[in-house]
Amino acid sequence: MIIGQVSELGSGAVQAGMRTVVLASADAGLRERLRASLVGLRWQVREAGGGAEAMAQLEDSRSEALLVDSWLPDLEVGEFASVVRMMYPAMELLRVDGGVDGGARSPRRNELLHALREAQEAPLNDTAAWAAAPVSVPIAAAARVPVKTFVEAVEVRTEIKQDVRREGSAEARQDLAPQVQANAVILPEMVGASDPMRELARLIRLVAPRSTTVLIEGETGTGKEVVARALHRLSARAGKPFAVLNCAAIPEALLEAELFGHTRGAFTGAVQSRTGRIEAAHGGTLLLDEIGEMPMALQAKMLRFLECGELQRVGDNETMRVDVRVIAATHQPLEQLASSVGTERTFRLDLYHRLAVFPVEVPALRVRMEDLGLLAEHFLEQMGHEMPRKRLTAGATAKLHEHSWPGNVRELMHVLERGAILAGDRMEIGAEEIRFRRATQA
C-alpha cells in the first residue's frame, strides 16, 4: 500500500547529490507545481495530502526538508510544526508561503525558496488537470484533530465524502471523493472497507489518544493483536515500548514472574534478577493476550496494579510505580465467565469491569465477506516477497466465498499459502488448490 506519491523519478532513482523533500498540502494543484519545480532542481519529492500522511512519509525517508501548507485537512498546522521540530530537529521546515518555521538550515534552502516562488507565480492548471493528479487525504476537513493524536508517524486514511476547501482560496476547491481508492485500508494495520471494519476503525481512533484500558474481544484468528498495535500506534505512547504477554503460552508457575519480574533467588532457578513485562513496557503499552487464561490468584494482583499503578517483583519487598497502558484481548466470553457462580467462575468480575472500560469487538470474517477479496490480495502480495506473485482464478475465488471461515483471517492466510505451494510453478491458484482442513469445512 503506497501512501502519498513519490515523484516520477521514483525511490530507486536517487542519485548522488539528490535530496528528499516532503510536500504536505491538500491542494493537489499546488503540489503538482511544486513537484515540477523541485524535480527540475534534482530533488526527490514525496507528497502527502495531510499532516498524518506527512508524518508517515518523514518516518519512511531521510528528508532534508518539509514544505507544509498554511492549512491541513486533518491537523492543526501550529501543533504539527511543533511536533516535527521536536522529532526532526536537523530538518528544515518551510511554509508554502515562503516563511521559515524552524529546524536546521538546509544547504539548498535557496532552491526550495525558488521552487516555492515558481509554484506561487505559475498559472493555475485547469480543473481537468487537477482532477487527474493523484490525491491522498487522510480524513475529512470536518474531522480535523490535534496533532498530538498522531505523534510518531500515524497513518490515518478514510473515504472523503465532502469537498475540502482551503481557507481563503476558492480556486483550490476540488472534490476529493473520486480520488480515494475503494481498496484503501481504513487504518494501516487493517485491511478492509466493510461497515464493521469502518466502525472498528472509528472506535480505535476515538479511544487511542487516551490511556483508557481497552478490552479487545473477538474469535480466534480475527486479528486482535493487530487492533492492539493500531491503538498503540495512534497514541501518544507510540514512541515507547509495546510489550505482549500471551497468558496461555506461559506455565502458571512462571506467569507471575514473567509479568511482574523477580529478584535473584526468588525461586529455584532464579539465578539473576529479571525485569517483568509490565516494567519493560514503562511509558508504553502492554497487551495481555488471552487474558481469560490468567489464573485467579494472579488476577487479584493484576487488579491491584490496574488500580494503583504499582507493582512488586516476586521476592522483593519494595514496590515501584509504572506508567503503562494495559490492553487485554480474549476470544472467551469474559463477562459470562465472570458472572458465573461457584466452581464455574474462572474470572474475577471486578477485574472484568476494570478491563472492559472500553470494549472493542473485532468482527469475524464471515460477517464482513465483502473484505475477502481485499484480504486475499493483501496476503498474496505479501507472499510475493518470497515467491513469484500468484493470482486466484475465478473458480478459486468462488470457492473462498463459499467457505464459512471458522478460523477467520488467520485461516484465510494459511489457505492461500497452502494454495500457492500446491500451485507449484503455475502463476494461478485454481479451485483445486484451495483446500480446507476437514475440521473447518463449511
N, C-alpha and C positions, 0 to 999 in steps of 0.2 A: 504494500500500500504506500503510495507516494503522497507526501504532504507538500502542498505548495507547488512550486515549479522551479527547476534549475534552468538556467539559460541554455540556449541552443548549443553552446559549447559542450555541455554535459560534464558530469563529475569526472569522467575519465579523460577529459581534455585539459586538465590543469597543467599548465606549463610553468617553466622557471620564470620567476618574476611576477607571476599572476597572484592576485589577492582575491579573497572572498568577501562579499558584502551581502547582508541580508536586507531586503526591502520589506517593510511592514506597512501595508496600506490596503484598505478595502476598495480603493479606486483602481480598477484594472487598467484603465487608460493611462493613468499616471505611472503605474508600474511598467507598462509596455514602453513608454517613452524613456523612462529612467533606464530600463534594461538595455535598450538600444544604445544609449549614450555610454553606459558603463562597459558593455561588451566591446564597443569600439575602442575603449581605453584599456582593454585587456584585463577587465575584472571578471571574476566568476560570480554570477548573480544567483542568489536564492530568494525566492519570493514567498511571501506569507500574506494571507488575506486578513489576519488579525494578530493580536498580541500573543495569544496562547500558541498559535501556529509558529510565530516568530521565535518563541522560546524553544520550541522543539527543533527548529532549524539551527538555532545557535548551539544547542546541545550536540547536534549531529555533525557540525562543521566547525573548523577553527577559523572563525571570521575575524577580519581585521576591523570591520566597521558595521554599524547598524544604521540604516536610514529609516526613520519612523515618521509616519504621517501625524498631523496635528489632531487627528481623530481616529479612533479604532472602534470597530463594532462590538468588541467584547470586553475590553479592558480600559480602565482609566489611564490615559497616557502618562500622567504625572507619576502615578504609582508604578506603572510598568517601567518607566525610565529609571526610577529609584532602584527597583529590583535588579534591572540589567546592570546598572552601575555597580551594585553590590556584588553580583555574581561574576561579572566580567570587567574588572577594573582596568585591564590592559586594552580594552577595545574602545574605539571611538564611537560616540553616539551623536548622530546629527539629526536634526529635524528636517523634514522635507522643505520647509520654508527657508532653510539655509542657516538656522540657528544651531549653535553648539550646545549639546545637553550633557556635557561631561565626558569622563573617561580619558584615556590616553590620546595624544595627538597622533594621528596616522601620518606616516611619511608621505603619503599620497593624498593628503586632505584636499589639496587644490584640485585634484582630479575629481574628487567627489563633489566639491562645490561647483565645478564646471559642469558636471553632468546634471546637477540639480537645476542650475540656471537654464541649461538647454531644455530640460524637461518642462520647466515652468513657461518658457518662451515659445515652445513648439505649439503649433495649432492643434486643437483637439481633433482626434480621429472621428470619423462618422460613427453612428450608433452601431452599424453592422459590424465594423471592425472591432469595436469594443466588445460586442456580444461574442465574437469569435475568440477573444482572448481567454485563456484558461483562468478560472477563478476558483478559489477555495476559501470559504469563510467559515470560521468556527461556530459562531452562534449568532442569532438574530440581534439586531441593534437593541431591541427592547429588553434583551436578556443580559445586558452589559453588567458585569460584576467586578468587584475589586480584584486586582492582580494577585493579591495575597493567596487567593484560592488556587492560583496556577503556578506558584513558585516551583522551581526545578522542572522545567520543560514539560508542562502539561499540554497534551493534545486534546482539544475538545472540538468535535465536529458534529453538526446536526443539520437537518434539512432546513433551508431558509424558505419561509412561506410569506415573506413580505419584502418590500423594497428596502434597500439600505441606502440611506440618504446622508451624504457627507454634509456637515453643517456649513451653511453659507454658500453652497455650490450646487445650483440647480442643474448645471450641465452634467454633473457627475452622477446623477440618478440612473440607476440601472436595476433591472430585475435579475437577481442572482439565482432565483429558484431553478431555472433550467440548467444552470451550471453545476448543480450538485448531483453527483453520480448516485444512481439508485443503489449501487452496491457498496457505498461508503460505510465504514464501520461507525457505530454511534460513539463508542469510546475506543481508543487504540487497542485495548486489551481484548475487546469483544467484537465478534463478527455477527452481523445480522441487522435486519431492518424491520422486523416484525413489531407489532404493537407491544407484546410482552417485553421485548428487549428494549424498546424505547422507554417503557415505564421503568424498567430496571435501571437504565442509564439515568433517568430523571432522579430517581431516589438516590443513586450513588452521588450524583452531583450535589444534591441537597445536603447530604449528611457528611460528605467527605471533608469539608473545611473545618468541621467541629471535632472535638475529642470524644464525642459520644460513643459509647460501646455499641457495637453492631453485631447482631446475630444473623448469620447467613444460613438460610435453610434451603434445602433442595436435594433431589435424588442424587444417587451416586453417578458421577460422570458428567454432571451438568456444568462444571467449571466454577465451583465455589472459591477455589484459591485465586482464580483469575479475577473474580469480583473483589476479593480482599486486596489484591495487588493494585487494582484500579482505585480503591478507596485510599490506599497509602499514597499512590502516585498523585492524586488530586488534592492531597492535604498539604498543610504547611510542614509536615514531617517528612516530606518526600526525600529530602537530602540525608535523612537519618536512617538507621538500620531497619530492615524488615525481616523479622525472625519468624520462623514457622516451627511449630511443635505438633506432631501428629500423636495425639493421646492414645491411639490404638496401636501404634507401632513400637511403643516402649514398654517393657515389663513393668507391672505395677510397683515392684520393689524399687525400681530406679527412676520412676517418673517424677517423684518429688524432688530428688536431687537434680534431675535434668531441668526441671522447671525453675527451682529456686537456687540451685547451686549448692555446693558443700565445701566444708573445710577439710583440711588434711586429717586423716584418721577418723573421720566422722563415722565410717563403717568399714567393714572388711573390703580391701581393695582400693580404698580412697588414699592413694599414696601422695596425692597433692591436691591442693585446693582447686576448685573449678567454678567458673562463672556460669550461672544458670541462664536459661533463655530469656527470662524476664529482664535480668540485669543487662544482658547483652543487647537488648532492644531499647535501652535507655534513650529517651528523646524521640524514639520512632514508634513502630507498630509491631505488635505481637499477634500472630494468628494462631489460635488454638484450634487445630483441625480435629474433627471427630471428638468434640467436647463431650458428647454423650458417653464416651468410653472412660471418662475420668472417674477414678474410684471415689466413693462417698467421703472417705476420710480426707482426701486431698481437696475435695470440693469446698470444705469448710475453710481451709487455708487460702484457697483461691478467692473465696468470697471476702475474706478479711483484706486481702491485698487490693481488691477492687474498691473496697470501701474507704481504705485509709492510704493506699499507695505505698505501703511499707512491706518489705519482705525480710525474711530471716533465713539465712543459709542453714542447711542441715548441719548440725554440730556446732553452730555458732550461737552465742547468747545476744549478740548485738543485732539491731535492726537497721535497715537503711531505706531511705526514700528513693523511689524510682519513678520517673515520668514516662509512662508507657501507655499507648492507646491499645486496648485489647479488642480484637475482633475474633469472634468464635464462629465455627462452622460445624454443621451437622447434617446428616441425612435422616436422623431419627426424629420422631415426634416428641421433642423435649417437653413441651407443655403437658402432653399426655403422661409421659414418664414421671414428671414432677408432681402431677396431680394424683397419681396412684397412691394407694394406701398399703401398709404392711410390707410384706416381702416383695411386692411387685414394684414398689417405688425404688428407682435406681438413680434419680436425680433430685437434687435439692430444689424446692420451689423458690426459696429466697434467692438462690444463685441464678435460677432461670430468669426471674424478674430483673435481676441486676444485669444479666447479659442481654436480655431482649428489650433494651431501652429503645432500640430502633431495629426491628426485624426486617430482613430483606429476603425475599424468596426468589431463587433462580429458577426460571421456567424449564420444564422438561422439554426435550426436543420434540416430542410428539404434539405439543401444544403450539409449536412455532415451526411447523413443517415448511413454511414459506422461506425459511432461512436455510433449508437443507442444501440448496444449490450453492449459495454463498459459502457455506461451511466446507462443502466438498471441494470447491475451487481453492479455498484457502489452504486446506490440507494437501491437495495435490501440488500446489505451488511450493509449499514447504518441503515436500518430498522431492521436488525438482532440484533441490540443492545437493542431493546425494545421488540421484539417478536421473536419467532423461525424463523430462516433463511429460507426463501422460495425461490423457483426457478420457472422459467417460462417453461411451456410446449411448444412444437413446434408450436401448434396452437396459443398460446398466443403471441409468438414471431412473427409469421407471421402477426397477426392482428396489432401488433405495427408497423410493417414495411409498412402496407397498409395505415396508417393514415398520414395526411399532417402536423400535429403538428403546428397549428397556435399559440399555447401558448408556443411553443418551449420547452426548457429543464425543465422549471418550470411545464409545463403541464404534461410532462412525469413523473416527480416525483410524482405528485398528482394522476395520473392514476395508477401508481404502488402501491401507498399507499392504494388507494381505492380497488385495486385488492387483495392486501394482506389481507385486512379486510374482503372482501367478501368471500375469500377462507376459512375463519374460521380456523378449526384445521388442515386442509389439508396442506401439505408441498409444494404443487404445485399450481401455479396460472394458471388456464386454460383460454381458449379463452373467455368463458362465463363470467369470472370475469373482463375482460378488457372492461371497459365501458367508453365511451366518452360522454361529455355533448353535448346535441343536437346542441347548438350554435357553437360547434367546430368540428362537424362531417366533415370528408373529402368530 
